[in-house]
Amino acid sequence: MSSQWDNFLKNLGTWRGSFSAMNLDGEMTSDIPSILSLTTENGDMDCVKFRLRRFESGGYDSEPTSDFTQDFTSLGRHTIFAENGCFSKGVMWFTSMMDFIAEFGFIDGDRRLRMVQVYDDQYKFQKLVFIREFREDTDAKERPPLTVNQLVGTWEGEALTYRPDFQPPTKSTSRLSVRVAGEELHQALEFGDRTITSSAQIKGNTLQFDGSRQITLLPDGGSINVPVELPQKKAFFVEVGWLVSENIRHRIMRNFDDTGKWTNSVFITEKRVG
C-alpha cells in the first residue's frame, strides 16, 4: 500500500488551467487563467514546492496578478490522497463557528480537474470553484460537458474508503443502475445486501432531489452532488464526479456524521457494463 505522500507525488508537474466561479446551476460568473506547479529539486522527493500564479488581467503571457508559493514536507490530517493521485480535502468538523469548504481533485494522465465547494454562513451553497488543468507542453484536451444521457446505464463500481486515522483503506463494490423516464431520472444503488433507490427531476443541466439535494452537470465531464443547504444534527455527504471516458467515471465522497464530524472519504471508480 503506497503512502499518502507517494500518492501526493503523482500530482507533480506544471498545470495550465483556469479558476471558474459557478453558482449551483452551473452558471459561470468569472474565469481566471492560472498556472500551478508542483515540483521537487535535485531529486529530493521529501519536499514539494508549490507555486500558483493567477492572471486576472490577461493571459498567460501577461504579468501574474498573484503569485503564491509554499513548500510541503508533510500533509495535514484533513487531506486524503488516493493511490491514483486523486484527493479529498476540507474541514474535519462542520460547526457554526467556521465556514464549510470542501475541495476535491482528480488526475487522469495529463489532465487534472479540481472542484471547491463553498457554503455561506447560513449553510447554503454559495459557489463552486471549478478548476480545469492541463499538463504543460502536452496536447491534453477538455472533455465535453456532462449530459444526463451519459449517466444512463448500469455501472459497476469499486470503492476505497479512507479514514482520518490514515489506516489502509477498505474496499467494497457496488452496482448502480440509472434510467430516464420522461423528465425524471431514476437510480438504484446496490451494495452488499442493501439497495437504495432515488428519483430526481431533470431541469436543464440539474437533477433535483426533493428540493434538498441537487446534482449539477458541468463542463469537462464534471458534476457535483450536494445538499442545497447543509443539514443540522444529521449525517450528510458532499460529492464530485468526473466522466474521464465514455464508460469510466470517477467519484469522490466526503462523509460527515450527525455531530458534524468528518468520518471518511470514499474514492469510487465506476465502469459502465450495460
N, C-alpha and C positions, 0 to 999 in steps of 0.2 A: 504494500500500500504506500503510495507516494505521500510525501509530507505536504502540508499546506503551503510551505514556501516553494517547493518544487512545482506545485500547481500554479502558484502565482507567476513563476518564471515563464510559464507558457504564454504570457501576455507581452513578453519583451518585443520591442520593435518601435518604429515610428509610425504613427497612425494619423492620417489626414481625415478630417471629417467636419462635422458641424454640430452645434448645440441648438436644437429646435425646441422652443417652448410651445406646448399644446394644451388645450383645455380637454375636458373629459370626453368631448365629442370628437377629438382628434383634429380640431382646427388649429392650424399653426398661427402663432401670434408673433414669433420672431425666429430668426435663424442666423447664427453667428459662426463663421468658419473657425476651425481650430486645428492645431497640430499638437498631439500628445506623444511624448516619447518616454519609454521605459527602457533604460539601458544599464549596462554594467561596464566597469573599467578594468582593463588589464586582467581579464579572466576572473575577477573577484565576484563570485556568484552570491556572496553573502551581503551585498549592498546593491540596491537598485535605485538608480537616480531617476526621479520623476520630474518631468517638465511639461507644463501645459501653457500654450500660447493661444490667445484668442484675438480675433481680428474683427472687431465690431465695426470699424470704419472703412473696411475694404477687404480685398482678397489676400491670398497667401503671400503676395509679393509686397504688401504694404507693411508698415511697422506694426507689431502687435500692440493692442491696446491694454493687454495684461499679459504678464509673463511670470508664472508661479513655478517654483522649484522646491523639491523636497527629497531627502534621502530616506529610503526604507531599509531597515535592517531586521525588522520583525513585523508581525501582523497582529492587529487587535482582535480581541475575542468576539467583537461584533461583526466580523467578516469571515465568511466561509468560502473557500475556493474548492471547486470540484476537480476531479482528476483531468477533465478535459479543458481546464482553464477558466471555465465559467465561474461567476461568483455571485454571492448574495451579501449585502451589507446594509446596516441600518441600526436603529435603536434597539437596545436589549430589553427595554421596558416601554410600554405605552402608558404614559401618565399625563395628567392635566398640567404638569409642571414643565413639559417640554414639547417641542414640535415633533410631529411624526414624519419621518423621511425614510424611504426605503430605496436603495439603489441596487440594480441588477446588471450583470454584464454577461454577454455571450461572446464566444470566439469560435470561428469556423474558418480554418485556413488563413487567408489574407483579409478576412473580414472580422470586425467586431461590431456588436450592437449593444448599447447600454441605455438603460432607462432609469430615471429617478422620479419616484412618485412622492409628491409633496401635498400634505394636508394643512389646512389653516388652523387657527387657534379655536375654531368652533368644530373641529374634527371633520370638516367637509373637504372633499377632494378639491385641491386648489389648482394644481397644474402638473403636467408631465414634462420633464426634460428628456428629450428624445435625441440620442447621440449616435449617429451613423458614422462608422470609421472604416478606413481602407488603408491597408499597409502601403507605405510609401514605395514608389517605384514598382508597383505591380499593376496588373490590369483588372483588379477586383472590381466587380460590378454590384450595384444595388439591385435587390430583388424587387419584383412588382409589389404593389400594395396588396395586403391580405384581403381575401374575399370570403364570404360565407361558404360558397361552393367549394373552396379549397379545404374546408374543415369537414365536409361531409364524407362519411365512410366509417370503417372500423379500424381503430388504431390499437396496436399492442405496445404497451409501454414498459420500460424498466426504470425504476425509481431508486435513487440513492438518497437516504435521509441522513443528514449531518446534524449533530447537536453541538451546543456551545462548549461542551467539555472536550472537544477535539478527539473523541473516541472514533475508531473506524466506523464508517457509515454502514447502515443496514440496508439490505437490498430487498426490493419487492417488485412484483409485476402487476400489471393492470390491463384492462381491456375497455376501451372507450368507443361507444357507438354513437354516431352523430347523423341525424337526418333532418330534412327540412320539409315541412308541410305548410303550404301557403306562406303566411308571414310569420310562422313560428319555427323555431329551432328546438329539436328535442334531442336530449342526450342521456345515455345510460352508462355509468361507470361501474365496472366490476373489479373488485379486488378482494382476494381471499374468498370468504363466503358471503360477502356483502355486495349489494347493488344499490347505487344511488342514482335516482332519476331526477331530471330537472328540465324546465322549458323556459324559453325566452322569446320575447317579441323582437322581431328583426325590424330595426328602424335605421335605414341608411347603412352606415358602417358600424352600428352599435347593436349589441344584443342585451336587452334589458330584462332582468330577472326580478319581478315583483317590486320594482322601484327601489330596492335596497342594494342591489349589486348589478354591475354592468361590465360587459366585455366590449372593448373598443378595438376595432380592426384598424391597423396603422400602415403607413408606408413600409417598404422594405421587408414585407412579410411579418411584421411585428404585431403584437397585441398586448393589452393589459386586461386583467381580470381583478376588479377592485370593488370594495364597498363604496357606495356613493358617500356615505358618512360612516366613520368608524364607530362601532357599537361600544356601549359601556357595559362592563362586567359580563362580557360574552366573548367566547372564543371567536377568532376570525383569522383570515389569511389574505395576503396580497400576492399577486402572481403576474408574471410576464411570460410571453411566448415568442418564438421565432421559427417560422417555417423556412428551413435552410435549403430544402429541395422539395420537389413535388410531393414526395411521400415520407419525408422525415421532418419532424418538428421537435424542438426543444422547449421545455417549460421549466420555470423556477418558481417555487412557492416559498414564502416566508410565513410561518405559522406562529400565532400568539394564543395563549390560553385565556381563561375568563378573568384572570388577575392582571392581564396586560403584559405578561412575561413572554418574551420570545422563546419558543421551545425548540424549534428546529428549522432547517432549510432543506427543501426537497428539490433535487435535480432530476428531471424526467426527460428521457428520450423516447419518442413515440414513432413507430413505423406504421404506415398505412398498409393493411393487409387485405382490405376488401372495400 
